[in-house]
Amino acid sequence: MRLSFQKQQFAVREDAILDAVNVLLAKKGFDLMTMDDVAAEVGIAKGSLYKHFASKESLAAAALCRMTRDTLAVLAEMSPDLAPIDKLKATLRWALERRLKGAVPHLPSTSVALQRSLMLNLGYVRLIMKLNAELKQLVIAAQNEGSLDRTLPHEVIVYTIYARSCDPTLEYLRTSGRYDDAQTVDYLVRTCFEGLNG
């Protein structure tokens, strides 16, 4: 079914709003971001923003839901012939590259208020549980193949990958100007999966 022009415009504006939320979450964090900030970033009136989202919490949840859906789509598109460890590396690489473009917000753990709000959002909870389950399966498969440490609990590895996707080292290395974006991403992926030993 084809959307009407008005509904298409509404969807395009909503995407622009979520893009702005990603930028503001990265710059300010959830606690300091305001609805006024979001409206100004998008270039719309605050009243128009409220037609899309009722609160700052619903805005952040929508941005994180979109990010999680996108991550699940990336995993689904990977070749079944790709080794589990390579799927994990490719997922982290994709997340870091998106973050360099301002498309990935900070981890929810950086804000207690956001954590509480997300745990009440059933759509987000379902999506993140699905993503966690898929990453867990890949981690266990990689451990069984000997490409990840079998002595580490799978949730430790999964959350380490999440943490690396939001690691401030990315900004520090980019700001230094010593490495291009591709090198920076490569270094973060390598240190995540291969450690610091030579």
C-alpha positions as CSV (number, residue, x, y, z in Angstrom):
1,M,0.0,0.0,0.0
2,R,1.4,3.4,-1.0
3,L,1.5,6.1,1.6
4,S,-0.2,9.4,0.9
5,F,2.1,12.4,0.2
6,Q,1.2,13.8,3.7
7,K,2.2,10.6,5.4
8,Q,5.4,10.4,3.4
9,Q,6.3,13.9,4.5
10,F,5.5,12.9,8.1
11,A,7.8,9.9,7.8
12,V,10.6,12.0,6.3
13,R,10.3,14.6,9.1
14,E,10.3,11.8,11.7
15,D,13.6,10.4,10.3
16,A,15.1,13.9,10.4
17,I,14.0,14.2,14.0
18,L,15.6,10.9,14.9
19,D,18.8,11.9,13.1
20,A,18.9,15.1,15.2
21,V,18.3,13.1,18.4
22,N,21.3,10.9,17.5
23,V,23.5,14.0,17.1
24,L,22.3,15.6,20.3
25,L,22.6,12.3,22.3
26,A,26.2,12.1,21.1
27,K,27.0,15.8,21.8
28,K,25.1,16.4,25.1
29,G,23.8,13.1,26.4
30,F,20.2,12.3,27.3
31,D,20.1,14.3,30.5
32,L,21.2,17.6,29.0
33,M,19.2,17.2,25.7
34,T,16.0,19.1,25.6
35,M,13.0,19.1,23.3
36,D,13.9,22.7,22.4
37,D,17.4,21.5,21.3
38,V,15.8,18.8,19.1
39,A,13.3,21.3,17.5
40,A,16.2,23.7,16.8
41,E,18.4,21.0,15.4
42,V,15.7,19.9,12.9
43,G,14.5,23.5,12.2
44,I,10.9,23.0,13.2
45,A,8.6,24.5,15.9
46,K,8.5,22.7,19.2
47,G,4.8,22.2,18.6
48,S,5.5,20.3,15.4
49,L,8.0,18.1,17.3
50,Y,5.3,17.1,19.8
51,K,3.1,15.9,16.9
52,H,5.7,13.2,16.4
53,F,6.9,12.5,19.9
54,A,5.3,13.2,23.3
55,S,8.5,13.4,25.3
56,K,12.2,13.4,25.4
57,E,12.0,9.7,26.6
58,S,9.9,8.7,23.6
59,L,12.4,10.4,21.3
60,A,15.4,8.7,22.7
61,A,13.6,5.3,22.7
62,A,12.6,5.8,19.0
63,A,16.2,6.6,18.1
64,L,17.5,3.5,20.0
65,C,14.8,1.3,18.4
66,R,15.8,2.5,15.0
67,M,19.5,1.8,15.7
68,T,18.7,-1.7,17.0
69,R,16.5,-2.5,14.0
70,D,19.3,-1.3,11.7
71,T,21.8,-3.5,13.5
72,L,19.5,-6.5,13.2
73,A,19.1,-5.8,9.5
74,V,22.9,-5.7,9.0
75,L,23.2,-9.1,10.7
76,A,20.4,-10.6,8.6
77,E,22.1,-9.4,5.4
78,M,25.4,-11.1,6.2
79,S,26.4,-14.2,4.2
80,P,25.6,-17.5,6.0
81,D,29.1,-18.6,4.9
82,L,30.8,-15.9,6.9
83,A,32.4,-17.2,10.1
84,P,30.8,-16.1,13.4
85,I,33.8,-14.1,14.5
86,D,33.8,-12.3,11.2
87,K,30.1,-11.4,11.6
88,L,30.9,-10.0,15.1
89,K,33.8,-8.0,13.7
90,A,31.7,-6.7,10.8
91,T,28.9,-5.7,13.1
92,L,31.2,-3.7,15.3
93,R,32.9,-2.1,12.3
94,W,29.5,-1.1,10.9
95,A,28.5,0.4,14.3
96,L,31.7,2.4,14.6
97,E,31.5,3.7,11.0
98,R,27.9,4.8,11.6
99,R,29.0,6.5,14.8
100,L,31.6,8.5,12.9
101,K,28.7,9.8,10.8
102,G,26.8,10.8,14.0
103,A,24.2,8.0,13.6
104,V,24.7,6.0,16.8
105,P,23.7,7.4,20.2
106,H,25.5,6.7,23.4
107,L,24.8,3.6,25.4
108,P,21.6,3.9,27.5
109,S,23.8,3.0,30.6
110,T,25.1,6.6,30.6
111,S,21.7,7.8,31.9
112,V,19.7,6.3,34.7
113,A,16.6,8.2,33.6
114,L,16.9,6.8,30.0
115,Q,17.5,3.3,31.4
116,R,14.3,3.4,33.3
117,S,12.4,4.8,30.4
118,L,13.7,2.2,28.0
119,M,12.8,-0.7,30.3
120,L,9.2,0.5,30.2
121,N,9.2,0.6,26.4
122,L,8.1,-2.9,25.2
123,G,9.2,-2.2,21.6
124,Y,12.7,-1.4,22.7
125,V,12.9,-4.3,25.1
126,R,11.8,-6.8,22.4
127,L,14.3,-5.5,19.9
128,I,17.3,-5.4,22.3
129,M,16.5,-8.9,23.5
130,K,16.4,-10.1,19.9
131,L,19.8,-8.4,19.2
132,N,21.3,-9.8,22.4
133,A,20.1,-13.3,21.5
134,E,21.6,-13.1,18.0
135,L,25.0,-11.7,19.3
136,K,25.0,-14.4,22.0
137,Q,24.6,-17.1,19.4
138,L,27.5,-15.7,17.3
139,V,29.7,-15.4,20.4
140,I,29.0,-19.0,21.5
141,A,29.6,-20.3,17.9
142,A,32.9,-18.3,17.8
143,Q,33.9,-19.7,21.2
144,N,33.1,-23.2,19.9
145,E,35.3,-22.6,16.9
146,G,38.2,-21.4,19.1
147,S,38.2,-17.8,17.8
148,L,37.0,-16.3,21.1
149,D,38.1,-17.2,24.7
150,R,35.9,-20.0,25.9
151,T,36.6,-19.1,29.6
152,L,34.8,-15.7,29.2
153,P,31.0,-15.7,29.8
154,H,29.2,-14.9,26.6
155,E,27.4,-11.9,28.1
156,V,30.8,-10.4,29.0
157,I,31.8,-10.6,25.4
158,V,28.5,-9.2,24.1
159,Y,28.6,-6.2,26.4
160,T,32.2,-5.6,25.6
161,I,31.3,-5.3,21.9
162,Y,28.4,-2.9,22.9
163,A,30.9,-0.9,25.0
164,R,33.5,-0.7,22.2
165,S,30.8,0.5,19.8
166,C,30.4,3.6,22.1
167,D,34.0,3.9,23.3
168,P,35.1,7.6,23.5
169,T,38.5,6.4,22.1
170,L,36.9,6.8,18.7
171,E,36.6,10.6,19.1
172,Y,40.0,10.9,20.8
173,L,41.8,9.2,17.9
174,R,39.8,11.0,15.3
175,T,40.5,14.4,16.9
176,S,44.2,13.7,17.1
177,G,44.3,13.7,13.3
178,R,47.0,11.1,13.3
179,Y,44.8,8.4,11.8
180,D,42.1,8.4,9.1
181,D,38.6,7.1,9.9
182,A,39.3,3.7,8.4
183,Q,42.5,3.2,10.4
184,T,40.7,4.3,13.6
185,V,37.9,1.8,13.1
186,D,40.3,-0.9,12.3
187,Y,42.3,-0.3,15.4
188,L,39.2,-0.4,17.6
189,V,38.0,-3.6,16.0
190,R,41.4,-5.2,16.3
191,T,41.9,-4.3,20.0
192,C,38.4,-5.5,20.8
193,F,38.8,-8.9,19.3
194,E,42.6,-9.5,19.4
195,G,43.5,-7.6,22.6
196,L,46.8,-5.7,23.1
197,N,49.2,-8.6,22.9
198,G,51.5,-8.9,19.9
